[in-house]
Amino acid sequence: MDQTSYTSKNYEGETTTAATHLAGARKVNSVNYATCLHRLARLASTNNNNYNSQDMDAEWKKTLCDPRFALLLCSLAEMGARADASLSVREGKEVVDQWEIDSTMNIDEGMRAADDVLSDIVGMSLGSSDDDAARNNHSSDDKSELERKKELAEASMNKLIDPKRKSAFSSRECSNICWALAKIRVVPPSRALPLGRIADMHHEPGNTVGNERLFVSLDEMSLDILSTSLKIRNLLFEEARRRKSGVNNGSGGAWIPELSRLTGKLMDVFAVQIIQEYTSRRDIVNDGKEISSEDGLNHNSLGKKGFNPQEMASALWAFAKAKRSDDVLFSAVAEELVRQTELMKLSSGVKPKPQEFANTLWAFATAGIRVEAHVKLATLMADTLDEGNGAFFDGSYFKPQELANSAWALATLHSKRTNSGVNNDRNTLSHINSTEDDAIVRILRWVAINIKQQVDNFKPQELSNSVWAFSTIGFGYDESSGLNQHNDYTYVTSDAPMEDKKLVFDTLEIIAENALPRLEKFKAQELNNLAWGFARLGHRTEKAYLIFQGVADQLARRVHQFKPQDVGTTMWSLATVECPDHAAFHAGASRLNFQRIR
């Protein structure tokens, strides 16, 4: 979209602004919106590192209450809903208001109610055969009502969309917007605003089923976004009128709840577009046809091309961070990431990067989503590492943070394993679990090898997360043979338990020697994870004992930094390895008093 001058006039001679017209009144394009929001998010994250929490909270509240920020998000959401930027707010409101009135009318339901009244008047009752016919008619009526709502939403959107634009945002812009919205912490979690998804014939649109709000089409979801945006604009107009009249009744920021819901609805539209596109690609592949990673998306999707691996990882990170994710979305993206990676392995172009795999696994673990697709992703990562002798594609290597994040994610996902699976019988589930175990073991071996080779490059958090991952699934110790009494909860099976045991033993010794002189740089939770991991793995050596003594000393000196849960776990670790430290236990007991336990 071409940018215009800051001020312009419509055909009636009225000045158009982002306050008077939808989608920014063509003052900015989609790139400008995505870039602006992305930079705001980066600024917020930078300030978070430079200010204390109270200063950051004050600055954040000031931003949320700024009408300009609300107007920015309204215009961005309207563009995401494909609204025509030449339409005035008044014109858009007329269409949306009429749609809301028409969509709540159910002509067939009204006719059935009229028939019931007439039957009562004339004293007629339906027989059993008539009941069956009525039920069939109800089913047919429900289907026709679904079609009516689809047609109504499509007709309404045809009055609102820009006919020259086939898509609102490119895949990169969509990814950046989702990342920014999650980063600035404005999106409501799904428990506060159920996910918006497209209904099928088994569910009635307009209702909330489980954790989903069901719609008949993307057009209806777009209209819902516009309805919310117009409500916010009305609240902003009222605030402007109060400020102009000099009235200050403390109502500033009344639009914030609606603004939060608006961002959640926008992310839901992006999610549905992704699901529809990648599900259609999967169906094409299942039909035996071939598609390229360069194939374009249809006109209802995001951009001219599909998400590349970096954009997929960023989008999943955002949905996980914002707590607006589900199995369908994550499965669709992970399947597509695996497919594109396989294609890239055979091409001479750009190869996937380690960060993309690490971030995707992190997203799965953070969202708590276990599906078959994440096992395929882990297997592909393990195969690539083995084939490259620790290298990824084109000789690139995982950074310590990426290795630690991958280890944490795989252990977290493994710990959430259950004995049941959706649409999987027992034999299939057993095969999936054994495949996952094999992939985890092979990846964690490379994590341990890298720690041994470059332990100085691992930050405290990365070392503690790696140790936590080893111990959470009992990797590389006697319980791989069923012998370790210190980890009797869950463990990953290994095809070489004794070799893994030696690898982890050597790795823990190196970690102990490296971490001891810099324990003061470890945060409280990192100290807790370190001690817990060593204790759970049953690592009892002289170097390990020095680590326990060092952790005890840090607990005694910094007990105010430890959360009650961390205090309890650290004290358990010290007791398990029989490391008595009176100062640490006294400080911990003082921290764990009834006033502080929640």
Long-range contacts (C-beta under 8 A, 24 or more apart in sequence): 1-26, 1-29, 1-30, 1-85, 1-165, 2-29, 3-27, 3-28, 3-29, 3-32, 10-86, 10-88, 16-88, 18-71, 18-75, 19-71, 19-89, 19-233, 19-236, 20-88, 20-89, 21-85, 21-86, 21-87, 21-88, 21-89, 22-75, 22-78, 22-83, 22-84, 22-85, 22-87, 22-88, 22-89, 22-92, 22-160, 22-226, 23-75, 23-78, 23-79, 23-83, 23-84, 23-85, 24-75, 24-76, 24-78, 24-79, 24-85, 25-85, 25-86, 26-85, 26-86, 28-75, 30-79, 30-168, 30-169, 30-170, 30-173, 31-173, 33-72, 33-75, 33-76, 33-79, 33-173, 33-177, 34-169, 34-172, 34-173, 34-174, 34-176, 34-177, 34-180, 35-176, 36-72, 37-72, 37-73, 37-76, 37-176, 37-177, 37-180, 37-181, 38-176, 38-177, 38-179, 38-180, 40-180, 40-184, 41-179, 41-180, 41-181, 41-183, 41-184, 42-183, 44-183, 44-184, 45-183, 60-185, 63-184, 64-186, 64-253, 64-256, 64-259, 65-252, 65-253, 65-256, 67-236, 67-239, 67-240, 67-255, 70-232, 70-236, 70-255, 70-256, 70-259, 71-233, 71-236, 73-186, 73-259, 73-262, 73-263, 74-229, 74-232, 74-233, 74-236, 74-259, 74-262, 76-177, 76-266, 77-225, 77-228, 77-229, 77-262, 77-263, 77-265, 77-266, 78-225, 78-226, 78-229, 79-168, 79-169, 80-168, 80-169, 80-177, 80-225, 80-266, 80-269, 80-270, 81-160, 81-168, 81-222, 81-223, 81-225, 81-226, 81-229, 81-269, 82-157, 82-160, 82-161, 82-162, 82-165, 82-167, 82-168, 82-222, 83-160, 83-161, 83-162, 83-226, 84-160, 84-161, 84-162, 84-163, 85-162, 86-162, 87-160, 89-230, 89-233, 92-160, 92-226, 92-230, 93-230, 95-156, 95-159, 95-160, 96-156, 96-160, 96-223, 96-226, 96-227, 96-230, 98-156, 99-152, 99-153, 99-156, 99-223, 100-227, 102-152, 102-156, 103-149, 103-152, 103-153, 103-220, 106-145, 107-148, 108-141, 108-144, 108-145, 109-141, 109-145, 112-138, 112-141, 142-204, 143-201, 146-199, 146-201, 146-205, 146-216, 149-205, 149-216, 149-220, 150-216, 150-217, 150-219, 150-220, 153-216, 153-217, 153-219, 153-220, 153-223, 154-217, 154-219, 156-219, 156-223, 157-219, 157-222, 157-223, 160-223, 160-226, 166-299, 167-297, 167-299, 167-300, 167-301, 167-302, 167-303, 167-304, 168-302, 169-302, 169-303, 170-302, 170-303, 170-304, 170-305, 171-297, 171-302, 171-303, 171-305, 171-306, 171-307, 171-308, 171-311, 172-303, 172-311, 173-303, 174-270, 174-302, 174-303, 174-307, 174-311, 174-315, 175-307, 175-310, 175-311, 175-312, 175-314, 175-315, 175-318, 176-314, 177-266, 177-270, 178-267, 178-270, 178-314, 178-315, 178-318, 178-319, 178-322, 179-314, 179-315, 179-317, 179-318, 181-263, 181-266, 181-267, 181-318, 181-322, 182-317, 182-318, 182-319, 182-321, 182-322, 183-318, 183-321, 186-259, 186-260, 186-263, 187-260, 187-263, 187-264, 187-267, 187-322, 187-323, 187-324, 188-260, 188-261, 188-263, 188-264, 188-324, 189-322, 189-323, 189-324, 190-323, 190-324, 190-325, 190-326, 191-323, 193-260, 193-261, 193-264, 193-265, 195-268, 195-271, 195-324, 195-326, 196-221, 196-224, 196-264, 196-265, 196-268, 196-269, 196-271, 196-272, 197-268, 197-271, 197-272, 197-326, 197-328, 198-272, 198-276, 211-326, 212-326, 218-269, 218-272, 218-273, 218-276, 218-300, 221-265, 221-268, 221-269, 221-272, 222-269, 224-265, 225-262, 225-265, 225-266, 225-269, 228-258, 228-261, 228-262, 228-265, 229-262, 231-258, 232-258, 232-259, 232-262, 264-322, 264-324, 267-318, 267-319, 267-322, 267-324, 268-324, 270-302, 270-315, 271-319, 271-324, 271-329, 273-300, 273-301, 273-302, 274-302, 274-307, 274-315, 274-329, 274-332, 274-333, 275-328, 275-329, 275-332, 276-300, 276-301, 277-301, 277-302, 277-306, 278-306, 278-332, 278-333, 278-335, 278-336, 279-332, 281-306, 281-336, 281-339, 282-332, 282-335, 282-336, 285-339, 292-343, 293-339, 293-340, 293-343, 293-344, 306-336, 306-340, 307-333, 307-336, 308-340, 309-337, 309-340, 309-341, 309-344, 309-352, 309-353, 309-356, 310-353, 310-355, 310-356, 312-336, 312-337, 312-356, 312-360, 313-337, 313-355, 313-356, 313-357, 313-359, 313-360, 313-363, 314-359, 316-359, 316-360, 316-363, 316-364, 317-359, 317-360, 317-362, 317-363, 319-363, 319-367, 320-362, 320-363, 320-364, 320-366, 320-367, 321-363, 321-366, 323-367, 325-363, 325-367, 325-369, 326-369, 327-369, 327-371, 327-422, 330-363, 330-364, 330-367, 330-369, 330-371, 330-373, 330-374, 331-371, 331-372, 331-373, 333-360, 334-360, 334-364, 334-371, 334-373, 334-374, 334-376, 334-377, 335-373, 335-376, 337-377, 338-373, 338-376, 338-377, 338-380, 341-380, 342-380, 344-393, 345-393, 351-392, 351-393, 351-394, 351-396, 352-392, 352-393, 353-392, 353-393, 353-396, 354-392, 354-396, 354-397, 354-398, 354-399, 354-402, 355-399, 355-402, 357-381, 357-392, 357-402, 357-406, 358-398, 358-401, 358-402, 358-403, 358-405, 358-406, 358-409, 359-405, 361-405, 361-406, 361-409, 361-410, 361-413, 362-405, 362-406, 362-408, 362-409, 364-409, 364-413, 365-408, 365-409, 365-410, 365-412, 365-413, 366-409, 368-416, 370-413, 370-416, 370-417, 372-424, 372-432, 374-413, 375-432, 375-435, 375-436, 375-439, 378-410, 378-436, 378-439, 378-440, 378-443, 379-435, 379-436, 379-438, 379-439, 381-406, 381-439, 381-443, 382-438, 382-439, 382-440, 382-442, 382-443, 385-442, 385-443, 385-446, 386-442, 390-446, 390-449, 390-450, 398-446, 398-450, 400-450, 400-454, 400-457, 400-458, 400-459, 400-462, 401-459, 401-462, 403-446, 403-447, 403-450, 403-462, 403-466, 404-447, 404-458, 404-461, 404-462, 404-463, 404-465, 404-466, 404-469, 405-465, 406-443, 406-447, 407-443, 407-444, 407-447, 407-465, 407-466, 407-469, 407-470, 408-465, 408-466, 408-468, 408-469, 410-439, 410-440, 410-443, 410-444, 410-469, 410-473, 411-440, 411-468, 411-469, 411-470, 411-472, 411-473, 411-475, 412-472, 414-440, 414-472, 414-473, 414-490, 414-492, 415-472, 415-473, 415-490, 417-490, 434-493, 437-492, 437-493, 437-494, 438-495, 440-473, 440-475, 440-492, 441-475, 441-492, 441-493, 441-494, 441-495, 441-500, 444-469, 444-470, 444-475, 444-476, 444-492, 445-500, 445-503, 448-476, 448-503, 448-504, 448-507, 449-503, 451-507, 451-510, 451-511, 452-506, 452-507, 452-510, 455-510, 455-511, 455-514, 456-514, 458-514, 460-515, 460-518, 460-521, 460-522, 460-523, 460-526, 461-523, 461-526, 463-511, 463-514, 463-515, 463-526, 463-530, 464-522, 464-525, 464-526, 464-527, 464-529, 464-530, 464-533, 465-529, 466-511, 467-508, 467-511, 467-529, 467-530, 467-533, 467-534, 467-537, 468-529, 468-532, 468-533, 470-504, 470-507, 470-533, 470-537, 471-532, 471-533, 471-534, 471-536, 471-537, 472-536, 474-536, 474-537, 475-500, 475-504, 476-500, 476-501, 476-503, 476-504, 476-505, 476-507, 477-501, 477-504, 477-537, 477-538, 478-538, 484-537, 484-538, 485-538, 486-535, 486-536, 486-537, 486-538, 486-576, 487-536, 487-537, 487-538, 504-537, 505-539, 508-534, 508-537, 508-539, 508-544, 509-541, 509-543, 509-544, 512-541, 512-543, 512-544, 512-546, 512-547, 513-543, 515-547, 516-543, 516-546, 516-547, 516-550, 519-547, 519-550, 519-551, 519-553, 519-554, 520-554, 522-554, 523-561, 524-558, 524-561, 524-562, 524-563, 524-566, 525-563, 525-566, 527-551, 527-554, 527-555, 527-566, 527-570, 528-562, 528-566, 528-569, 528-570, 528-573, 531-569, 531-570, 531-573, 531-574, 532-569, 532-570, 532-572, 532-573, 534-573, 534-577, 535-572, 535-573, 535-576, 535-577, 540-577, 544-577, 545-577, 545-579, 548-573, 548-574, 548-577, 548-579, 549-579, 549-581, 552-579, 552-581, 552-583, 552-584, 553-581, 553-583, 553-584, 555-581, 555-584, 555-587, 555-588, 556-581, 556-583, 556-584, 556-586, 556-587, 559-587, 559-588, 559-590, 559-591, 560-591, 562-588, 562-591, 564-591, 564-592, 564-596, 564-597, 564-598, 567-591, 567-592, 568-592
